[in-house]
Amino acid sequence: MKVLALARNRWVRVLAAILLTVFAAWSAFTFGHLADTMSWDCGGGSCATNDPRSLNILGAIAGTILACLVGALAVGLIGPALTIAAVSWAFRQGLRAAVHDGYSVASTLTAPLTLTTIGFIVSGLCLIGWIPMFISNRRLARRIRRRQAAQG
C-alpha cells in the first residue's frame, strides 16, 4: 500500500520520468554511436544482429514511451516534450560522435538525422499544446483562490 501511495506523489513521478529520460537518452546515444560497429546480417529486405549492444534501441524506445507517460501524468505535455527532445538530441549526438570517431560515414546518416528532426518537431508540438493547458490551469487556480477567499 505504501508503494501505491508513493506512486501518487507528484514528485516521485517527476523523479521517475527524469530517470527514465536519462536512461532512454543514454540508450539512444549508445545505439547511435555504436550501430555501425556491430555485425549486421542483411538479406531478404531486413537486417538483424545478435550483438547485445543492439538492444540499446529497445531501451531507448521503451524508456522514451514510459518517460512520456509518467511525465505526462506528473507535469502534463511538457514532460513528453522534454523527453522526446532529450532523446532525439542524444541520438543525434551519438550519430555525430560515430562520425567523429570514424565508425560511420556522414553521408549515410540522412535517414537517422531526419528521424531526430521529426522528434524535435513532435517535441515542439507537445510544447505548443502544453502552453494553453498551463495558462488554463493557472486561470482555474486563480478562480478557486478567489472563491475560497470570498467564502471564508
C-alpha angles and dihedrals in degrees: 000000000000090000091055091048090049091050089056090059109103095217092053089054091048091051091047091050091050093049092047090048091051090049092048093047092049091049092048092048092048093049093046091049098045105030094100092049092062123091107247126192108209123184141120093034097303140077129219139175136186093211108125090218088071088072088074089083090058090049090050093050096043092043092050093050093047093044090050092051095045092041092050090052091048104042109000127243094339088074095061090040092057093041095051092045093049095048093045091049092048092050091049091049090050090053091049091049090051090055091045092050092047096247094117138029113238093227091062095059100075096107096045091047089049088053091054090048089054088050090054090049092051089048090052091050090052089051092049090050091049096056097069090043090053093048092047092050091050091050091049092050090051092052092049091051091049092051092047091049091049092049099047 
